[in-house]
Amino acid sequence: MPNQYSGIGRQNRLQAIEEGKKTYEGSTVCKHCGSYEKYVSTSSCAPCLKKKGLEKLNNEELMKPYRTKDKVKKRLDIWREENPEKYQNQYKNDIARQKCKEYYHNNKENVKDTYLQTNYGITLEDYNFLLEDQNKKCKICNSECSTGKSLAVDHNHETGKVRGLLCKNCNIGLGMFFDSIDFLESAVLYLKSS
């Protein structure tokens, strides 16, 4: 606990200046947050100023003049010059990401086949067979997926056995009920009662 004498706060500030620190322990408590931490440059409460600064940074209207495309590009160019190694690593990551996207677009069937085998133990051929068997419709609501995406593979989470293909809404609905027959029966009774 800091000493309540103002001379101690001054001494702490001078010592912080000598050591090159940005903050020091003041002798008076902030009436807003209860902190003793002060900035060396202004003797203002450090946590309060940080909070105000973050509020300003997150205010889109206030920061709009500082976030123009030209200013952002200029700051980015300066950062790239000052941090060439970090930029090079980031650039390598961007290249790797782009290569992954290209591979995916050139090998969609192989990627999907690997995904299905890894996660559900079925091949793309098995998936397509199920899809044709269900007339390309959800096994629960008997409609095509409203999102336009392929139907999701529904499986028993305990045994891993594939039960069928479901649209996004039915798959999420089952998940929300934790695949519990009791919960689903309760939901049916609830809907019938109203």
Backbone as CSV, one residue per row, in Angstrom:
resi,resn,N_x,N_y,N_z,CA_x,CA_y,CA_z,C_x,C_y,C_z
1,MET,0.854,-1.186,0.000,0.000,0.000,0.000,0.892,1.239,0.000
2,PRO,0.636,2.181,-0.925,1.485,3.361,-1.013,1.351,4.269,0.193
3,ASN,2.404,4.968,0.452,2.428,5.943,1.528,1.560,7.129,1.123
4,GLN,0.831,7.711,2.063,-0.095,8.800,1.765,0.580,10.164,1.663
5,TYR,1.878,10.236,1.889,2.566,11.527,1.819,2.905,11.868,0.384
6,SER,2.634,13.124,-0.046,2.829,13.528,-1.434,4.296,13.483,-1.837
7,GLY,5.215,13.624,-0.919,6.638,13.584,-1.233,7.048,12.229,-1.783
8,ILE,6.431,11.179,-1.283,6.731,9.822,-1.757,6.320,9.681,-3.216
9,GLY,5.160,10.223,-3.583,4.689,10.174,-4.968,5.658,10.880,-5.896
10,ARG,6.159,12.059,-5.463,7.134,12.813,-6.258,8.426,12.018,-6.426
11,GLN,8.865,11.391,-5.352,10.084,10.577,-5.411,9.905,9.398,-6.366
12,ASN,8.741,8.739,-6.286,8.458,7.615,-7.191,8.457,8.064,-8.650
13,ARG,7.912,9.267,-8.895,7.866,9.803,-10.267,9.267,10.059,-10.781
14,LEU,10.095,10.722,-9.967,11.474,11.018,-10.371,12.257,9.728,-10.623
15,GLN,12.054,8.740,-9.774,12.738,7.459,-9.938,12.284,6.778,-11.234
16,ALA,10.987,6.858,-11.525,10.456,6.264,-12.760,11.040,6.959,-13.986
17,ILE,11.204,8.296,-13.900,11.796,9.057,-15.014,13.231,8.591,-15.242
18,GLU,13.997,8.457,-14.157,15.388,8.010,-14.265,15.481,6.608,-14.874
19,GLU,14.538,5.739,-14.512,14.561,4.363,-15.003,13.926,4.224,-16.389
20,GLY,13.367,5.312,-16.907,12.761,5.279,-18.237,11.393,4.621,-18.275
21,LYS,10.714,4.559,-17.140,9.387,3.945,-17.087,8.329,4.951,-17.513
22,LYS,7.190,4.447,-17.959,6.088,5.312,-18.375,5.139,5.626,-17.221
23,THR,5.092,4.733,-16.228,4.170,4.940,-15.111,4.911,4.827,-13.779
24,TYR,4.270,5.337,-12.757,4.820,5.238,-11.396,3.667,5.115,-10.416
25,GLU,3.995,4.781,-9.164,2.987,4.649,-8.119,2.857,5.980,-7.394
26,GLY,1.702,6.613,-7.583,1.470,7.913,-6.963,1.066,7.778,-5.509
27,SER,0.910,8.908,-4.864,0.561,8.875,-3.441,-0.932,9.060,-3.203
28,THR,-1.671,9.458,-4.244,-3.117,9.654,-4.074,-3.878,8.655,-4.943
29,VAL,-5.017,8.265,-4.451,-5.839,7.294,-5.157,-6.763,8.019,-6.137
30,CYS,-7.002,7.410,-7.303,-7.915,7.974,-8.294,-9.348,7.860,-7.776
31,LYS,-10.108,8.935,-7.848,-11.475,8.911,-7.329,-12.431,8.131,-8.245
32,HIS,-11.992,7.840,-9.491,-12.854,7.114,-10.424,-12.656,5.600,-10.358
33,CYS,-11.369,5.165,-10.313,-11.124,3.718,-10.386,-10.395,3.165,-9.162
34,GLY,-9.882,4.017,-8.286,-9.213,3.555,-7.074,-7.766,3.128,-7.270
35,SER,-7.171,3.476,-8.422,-5.802,3.062,-8.717,-4.805,4.130,-8.256
36,TYR,-3.579,3.694,-7.938,-2.498,4.606,-7.591,-1.550,4.818,-8.783
37,GLU,-1.745,4.043,-9.850,-0.835,4.100,-11.003,-1.046,5.396,-11.787
38,LYS,0.039,6.138,-12.000,-0.012,7.421,-12.711,0.966,7.391,-13.883
39,TYR,0.684,8.213,-14.892,1.633,8.379,-15.991,2.696,9.388,-15.579
40,VAL,3.946,9.107,-15.929,5.057,10.002,-15.612,4.872,11.343,-16.318
41,SER,4.433,11.304,-17.581,4.344,12.517,-18.389,3.264,13.498,-17.918
42,THR,2.140,12.985,-17.430,1.020,13.866,-17.084,0.597,13.790,-15.629
43,SER,1.083,12.821,-14.889,0.656,12.542,-13.510,-0.832,12.209,-13.436
44,SER,-1.402,11.791,-14.566,-2.817,11.401,-14.609,-2.943,9.905,-14.367
45,CYS,-4.129,9.493,-13.961,-4.400,8.089,-13.671,-4.224,7.250,-14.940
46,ALA,-3.326,6.282,-14.896,-3.027,5.464,-16.077,-4.216,4.605,-16.521
47,PRO,-4.865,3.841,-15.618,-5.997,3.010,-16.071,-7.140,3.828,-16.674
48,CYS,-7.434,4.994,-16.104,-8.532,5.819,-16.624,-8.205,6.343,-18.020
49,LEU,-6.948,6.794,-18.223,-6.564,7.307,-19.534,-6.566,6.194,-20.579
50,LYS,-6.129,4.990,-20.185,-6.155,3.861,-21.115,-7.588,3.571,-21.534
51,LYS,-8.503,3.564,-20.552,-9.906,3.270,-20.828,-10.498,4.317,-21.771
52,LYS,-10.210,5.610,-21.495,-10.719,6.680,-22.355,-10.156,6.552,-23.764
53,GLY,-8.872,6.202,-23.853,-8.234,6.042,-25.159,-8.866,4.921,-25.960
54,LEU,-9.151,3.798,-25.295,-9.789,2.674,-25.982,-11.199,3.030,-26.428
55,GLU,-11.911,3.792,-25.599,-13.262,4.214,-25.971,-13.206,5.089,-27.222
56,LYS,-12.200,5.983,-27.293,-12.054,6.829,-28.474,-11.698,5.992,-29.701
57,LEU,-10.786,5.023,-29.535,-10.376,4.180,-30.663,-11.541,3.361,-31.209
58,ASN,-12.444,2.941,-30.338,-13.577,2.122,-30.761,-14.758,2.946,-31.257
59,ASN,-14.665,4.269,-31.176,-15.723,5.143,-31.659,-15.504,5.397,-33.154
60,GLU,-16.330,4.752,-33.995,-16.150,4.825,-35.447,-16.249,6.259,-35.970
61,GLU,-17.226,7.019,-35.493,-17.408,8.396,-35.970,-16.207,9.271,-35.636
62,LEU,-15.698,9.121,-34.434,-14.569,9.933,-33.985,-13.295,9.591,-34.757
63,MET,-13.116,8.298,-35.088,-11.881,7.857,-35.737,-11.952,7.885,-37.264
64,LYS,-13.119,8.188,-37.821,-13.296,8.169,-39.271,-12.251,8.997,-40.027
65,PRO,-11.942,10.223,-39.582,-10.946,11.020,-40.323,-9.549,10.396,-40.309
66,TYR,-9.253,9.573,-39.315,-7.922,8.979,-39.192,-7.823,7.632,-39.896
67,ARG,-8.955,7.116,-40.364,-8.959,5.783,-40.968,-9.289,5.810,-42.455
68,THR,-8.838,6.837,-43.153,-9.049,6.879,-44.592,-8.117,5.872,-45.251
69,LYS,-8.428,5.460,-46.483,-7.617,4.452,-47.172,-6.168,4.913,-47.317
70,ASP,-5.977,6.190,-47.656,-4.609,6.696,-47.839,-3.820,6.647,-46.538
71,LYS,-4.459,7.067,-45.439,-3.758,7.076,-44.150,-3.457,5.662,-43.670
72,VAL,-4.400,4.753,-43.887,-4.179,3.365,-43.486,-3.037,2.772,-44.304
73,LYS,-3.033,3.042,-45.614,-1.965,2.526,-46.482,-0.614,3.102,-46.072
74,LYS,-0.587,4.395,-45.747,0.666,5.035,-45.332,1.192,4.398,-44.040
75,ARG,0.295,4.200,-43.048,0.710,3.567,-41.794,1.189,2.138,-42.031
76,LEU,0.504,1.436,-42.928,0.882,0.062,-43.247,2.261,0.023,-43.916
77,ASP,2.517,0.955,-44.833,3.830,1.020,-45.496,4.938,1.301,-44.488
78,ILE,4.677,2.206,-43.538,5.668,2.525,-42.501,5.928,1.286,-41.643
79,TRP,4.849,0.591,-41.265,4.997,-0.611,-40.436,5.813,-1.656,-41.189
80,ARG,5.546,-1.817,-42.484,6.284,-2.801,-43.280,7.772,-2.477,-43.335
81,GLU,8.085,-1.189,-43.450,9.500,-0.782,-43.472,10.172,-1.030,-42.128
82,GLU,9.457,-0.753,-41.044,10.028,-0.907,-39.700,10.066,-2.364,-39.243
83,ASN,9.236,-3.221,-39.826,9.146,-4.625,-39.406,9.259,-5.570,-40.607
84,PRO,10.395,-5.566,-41.300,10.492,-6.383,-42.516,10.347,-7.883,-42.259
85,GLU,10.854,-8.370,-41.118,10.757,-9.809,-40.835,9.316,-10.217,-40.568
86,LYS,8.601,-9.407,-39.785,7.199,-9.719,-39.499,6.380,-9.658,-40.786
87,TYR,6.670,-8.656,-41.612,5.935,-8.524,-42.874,6.207,-9.722,-43.772
88,GLN,7.468,-10.169,-43.822,7.832,-11.319,-44.645,7.083,-12.566,-44.186
89,ASN,7.000,-12.767,-42.854,6.256,-13.913,-42.316,4.777,-13.822,-42.666
90,GLN,4.231,-12.605,-42.550,2.821,-12.389,-42.872,2.594,-12.654,-44.363
91,TYR,3.521,-12.203,-45.186,3.433,-12.394,-46.624,3.474,-13.884,-46.963
92,LYS,4.362,-14.630,-46.279,4.448,-16.078,-46.494,3.131,-16.753,-46.116
93,ASN,2.531,-16.303,-45.008,1.238,-16.859,-44.588,0.163,-16.572,-45.629
94,ASP,0.185,-15.358,-46.201,-0.788,-15.011,-47.234,-0.611,-15.902,-48.462
95,ILE,0.645,-16.158,-48.838,0.924,-17.020,-49.985,0.438,-18.443,-49.702
96,ALA,0.727,-18.948,-48.502,0.287,-20.296,-48.127,-1.236,-20.386,-48.148
97,ARG,-1.909,-19.362,-47.637,-3.371,-19.327,-47.615,-3.915,-19.358,-49.046
98,GLN,-3.272,-18.569,-49.924,-3.704,-18.521,-51.316,-3.509,-19.878,-51.991
99,LYS,-2.381,-20.546,-51.693,-2.125,-21.867,-52.267,-3.176,-22.874,-51.796
100,CYS,-3.570,-22.779,-50.513,-4.615,-23.667,-49.978,-5.934,-23.436,-50.710
101,LYS,-6.283,-22.174,-50.940,-7.523,-21.858,-51.656,-7.487,-22.421,-53.072
102,GLU,-6.352,-22.227,-53.745,-6.224,-22.740,-55.110,-6.334,-24.254,-55.125
103,TYR,-5.666,-24.923,-54.178,-5.724,-26.379,-54.114,-7.169,-26.832,-53.899
104,TYR,-7.869,-26.152,-52.985,-9.261,-26.517,-52.704,-10.114,-26.387,-53.960
105,HIS,-9.989,-25.257,-54.669,-10.820,-25.036,-55.855,-10.482,-26.015,-56.981
106,ASN,-9.235,-26.447,-57.051,-8.827,-27.386,-58.094,-9.096,-28.842,-57.715
107,ASN,-9.319,-29.124,-56.409,-9.482,-30.502,-55.941,-10.654,-30.643,-54.975
108,LYS,-11.779,-30.016,-55.276,-12.916,-30.012,-54.339,-13.369,-31.419,-53.961
109,GLU,-13.445,-32.312,-54.949,-13.928,-33.659,-54.653,-12.959,-34.430,-53.756
110,ASN,-11.646,-34.280,-54.009,-10.654,-34.960,-53.161,-10.695,-34.428,-51.736
111,VAL,-10.838,-33.083,-51.609,-10.882,-32.458,-50.283,-12.117,-32.943,-49.521
112,LYS,-13.270,-32.970,-50.208,-14.499,-33.414,-49.552,-14.416,-34.893,-49.168
113,ASP,-13.838,-35.702,-50.058,-13.682,-37.131,-49.781,-12.821,-37.342,-48.530
114,THR,-11.703,-36.634,-48.457,-10.812,-36.742,-47.289,-11.536,-36.285,-46.028
115,TYR,-12.288,-35.182,-46.116,-13.042,-34.662,-44.973,-14.061,-35.691,-44.486
116,LEU,-14.814,-36.267,-45.416,-15.836,-37.246,-45.043,-15.217,-38.497,-44.412
117,GLN,-14.115,-38.963,-44.975,-13.461,-40.150,-44.426,-12.896,-39.878,-43.027
118,THR,-12.297,-38.696,-42.869,-11.684,-38.351,-41.585,-12.731,-38.171,-40.492
119,ASN,-13.828,-37.484,-40.805,-14.800,-37.125,-39.775,-15.944,-38.124,-39.587
120,TYR,-16.317,-38.818,-40.661,-17.498,-39.679,-40.557,-17.248,-41.130,-40.986
121,GLY,-16.065,-41.411,-41.529,-15.757,-42.776,-41.942,-16.479,-43.211,-43.202
122,ILE,-16.946,-42.257,-44.024,-17.588,-42.601,-45.302,-16.828,-41.914,-46.431
123,THR,-16.972,-42.450,-47.634,-16.317,-41.844,-48.796,-17.285,-40.891,-49.485
124,LEU,-16.780,-40.160,-50.442,-17.629,-39.263,-51.230,-18.650,-40.085,-52.015
125,GLU,-18.241,-41.287,-52.427,-19.154,-42.191,-53.136,-20.318,-42.594,-52.217
126,ASP,-20.014,-42.897,-50.945,-21.067,-43.227,-49.964,-22.008,-42.045,-49.761
127,TYR,-21.423,-40.835,-49.655,-22.218,-39.617,-49.471,-23.170,-39.437,-50.653
128,ASN,-22.652,-39.577,-51.863,-23.480,-39.404,-53.059,-24.572,-40.461,-53.130
129,PHE,-24.265,-41.697,-52.697,-25.281,-42.754,-52.651,-26.409,-42.361,-51.688
130,LEU,-26.046,-41.882,-50.488,-27.054,-41.427,-49.517,-27.886,-40.284,-50.087
131,LEU,-27.221,-39.383,-50.773,-27.892,-38.219,-51.359,-28.930,-38.662,-52.393
132,GLU,-28.547,-39.589,-53.256,-29.483,-40.108,-54.268,-30.607,-40.908,-53.603
133,ASP,-30.262,-41.685,-52.567,-31.247,-42.493,-51.855,-32.312,-41.616,-51.196
134,GLN,-31.917,-40.419,-50.767,-32.851,-39.479,-50.124,-33.437,-38.486,-51.128
135,ASN,-33.236,-38.726,-52.436,-33.718,-37.824,-53.500,-33.198,-36.396,-53.334
136,LYS,-31.969,-36.285,-52.843,-31.283,-34.996,-52.634,-32.062,-34.079,-51.692
137,LYS,-32.782,-34.713,-50.743,-33.583,-33.945,-49.783,-33.232,-34.357,-48.361
138,CYS,-33.522,-33.459,-47.421,-33.266,-33.694,-45.998,-34.082,-34.887,-45.512
139,LYS,-33.489,-35.709,-44.682,-34.157,-36.919,-44.194,-35.275,-36.589,-43.192
140,ILE,-35.232,-35.393,-42.592,-36.259,-35.019,-41.607,-37.388,-34.216,-42.256
141,CYS,-37.051,-33.089,-42.876,-38.097,-32.195,-43.402,-38.413,-32.444,-44.870
142,ASN,-37.654,-33.312,-45.520,-37.880,-33.707,-46.910,-37.820,-32.522,-47.876
143,SER,-36.966,-31.573,-47.574,-36.775,-30.447,-48.492,-35.290,-30.283,-48.776
144,GLU,-34.991,-29.542,-49.851,-33.595,-29.281,-50.179,-33.056,-28.239,-49.213
145,CYS,-31.757,-28.211,-49.045,-31.145,-27.267,-48.105,-31.404,-25.842,-48.578
146,SER,-32.000,-25.015,-47.722,-32.373,-23.652,-48.091,-31.165,-22.755,-48.339
147,THR,-30.010,-23.127,-47.805,-28.815,-22.290,-48.003,-28.161,-22.546,-49.352
148,GLY,-28.593,-23.605,-50.053,-27.984,-23.922,-51.333,-26.722,-24.754,-51.204
149,LYS,-26.318,-25.027,-49.986,-25.122,-25.844,-49.759,-25.512,-27.315,-49.740
150,SER,-24.499,-28.162,-49.703,-24.780,-29.596,-49.658,-25.341,-29.963,-48.285
151,LEU,-26.053,-31.081,-48.247,-26.653,-31.529,-46.993,-25.573,-31.985,-46.016
152,ALA,-25.823,-31.762,-44.734,-24.865,-32.116,-43.683,-25.002,-33.591,-43.319
153,VAL,-23.872,-34.205,-42.979,-23.874,-35.612,-42.551,-24.259,-35.650,-41.074
154,ASP,-25.361,-36.329,-40.770,-25.785,-36.487,-39.379,-25.312,-37.853,-38.896
155,HIS,-24.709,-37.872,-37.709,-24.204,-39.141,-37.176,-24.426,-39.205,-35.670
156,ASN,-24.427,-40.419,-35.150,-24.549,-40.647,-33.721,-23.199,-40.301,-33.084
157,HIS,-23.201,-39.360,-32.172,-21.943,-38.899,-31.581,-21.303,-39.928,-30.655
158,GLU,-22.081,-40.899,-30.182,-21.529,-41.932,-29.309,-20.923,-43.091,-30.110
159,THR,-21.655,-43.541,-31.138,-21.181,-44.692,-31.915,-20.421,-44.271,-33.166
160,GLY,-20.682,-43.056,-33.657,-20.045,-42.594,-34.891,-20.789,-43.045,-36.137
161,LYS,-21.882,-43.794,-35.988,-22.637,-44.307,-37.130,-23.398,-43.175,-37.823
162,VAL,-23.295,-43.155,-39.146,-23.989,-42.134,-39.944,-25.466,-42.494,-40.020
163,ARG,-26.346,-41.501,-39.708,-27.795,-41.737,-39.718,-28.440,-41.280,-41.023
164,GLY,-27.873,-40.245,-41.623,-28.460,-39.721,-42.857,-27.931,-38.332,-43.143
165,LEU,-28.528,-37.677,-44.129,-28.138,-36.326,-44.519,-29.266,-35.362,-44.173
166,LEU,-28.895,-34.243,-43.565,-29.890,-33.271,-43.119,-29.577,-31.881,-43.664
167,CYS,-30.631,-31.071,-43.786,-30.417,-29.666,-44.153,-29.818,-28.942,-42.945
168,LYS,-29.352,-27.749,-43.178,-28.682,-26.992,-42.114,-29.600,-26.793,-40.906
169,ASN,-30.849,-26.391,-41.164,-31.769,-26.102,-40.057,-32.071,-27.339,-39.210
170,CYS,-32.330,-28.467,-39.857,-32.635,-29.693,-39.106,-31.405,-30.179,-38.335
171,ASN,-30.247,-30.060,-38.949,-29.018,-30.490,-38.281,-28.753,-29.646,-37.038
172,ILE,-28.929,-28.334,-37.165,-28.738,-27.441,-36.013,-29.807,-27.715,-34.961
173,GLY,-31.051,-27.935,-35.414,-32.150,-28.221,-34.483,-31.877,-29.458,-33.645
174,LEU,-31.425,-30.531,-34.298,-31.096,-31.755,-33.548,-29.980,-31.480,-32.541
175,GLY,-28.999,-30.713,-32.983,-27.874,-30.381,-32.100,-28.330,-29.586,-30.888
176,MET,-29.281,-28.677,-31.098,-29.785,-27.864,-29.990,-30.537,-28.715,-28.971
177,PHE,-31.115,-29.822,-29.431,-31.810,-30.739,-28.526,-30.874,-31.850,-28.040
178,PHE,-29.575,-31.717,-28.301,-28.552,-32.670,-27.862,-28.846,-34.095,-28.334
179,ASP,-29.509,-34.218,-29.493,-29.876,-35.534,-30.051,-30.662,-36.371,-29.051
180,SER,-31.388,-35.731,-28.152,-32.127,-36.430,-27.094,-33.574,-36.677,-27.519
181,ILE,-33.959,-37.945,-27.564,-35.332,-38.311,-27.915,-36.313,-37.744,-26.887
182,ASP,-35.928,-37.764,-25.602,-36.803,-37.226,-24.542,-37.085,-35.743,-24.766
183,PHE,-36.044,-34.976,-25.079,-36.227,-33.538,-25.328,-37.121,-33.317,-26.547
184,LEU,-36.891,-34.104,-27.590,-37.684,-33.935,-28.814,-39.144,-34.309,-28.580
185,GLU,-39.390,-35.388,-27.820,-40.767,-35.772,-27.501,-41.442,-34.692,-26.658
186,SER,-40.709,-34.116,-25.724,-41.247,-33.007,-24.899,-41.591,-31.814,-25.788
187,ALA,-40.747,-31.546,-26.762,-41.021,-30.437,-27.679,-42.276,-30.691,-28.501
188,VAL,-42.480,-31.948,-28.969,-43.667,-32.299,-29.723,-44.910,-32.125,-28.852
189,LEU,-44.860,-32.623,-27.611,-46.003,-32.454,-26.690,-46.301,-30.983,-26.452
190,TYR,-45.246,-30.188,-26.295,-45.420,-28.753,-26.079,-46.113,-28.096,-27.265
191,LEU,-45.666,-28.455,-28.477,-46.281,-27.860,-29.671,-47.726,-28.300,-29.843
192,LYS,-48.037,-29.526,-29.495,-49.416,-30.028,-29.615,-50.343,-29.380,-28.586
193,SER,-49.792,-28.984,-27.457,-50.628,-28.415,-26.386,-51.072,-26.991,-26.683
194,SER,-50.424,-26.312,-27.581,-50.812,-24.904,-27.814,-51.650,-24.707,-29.037
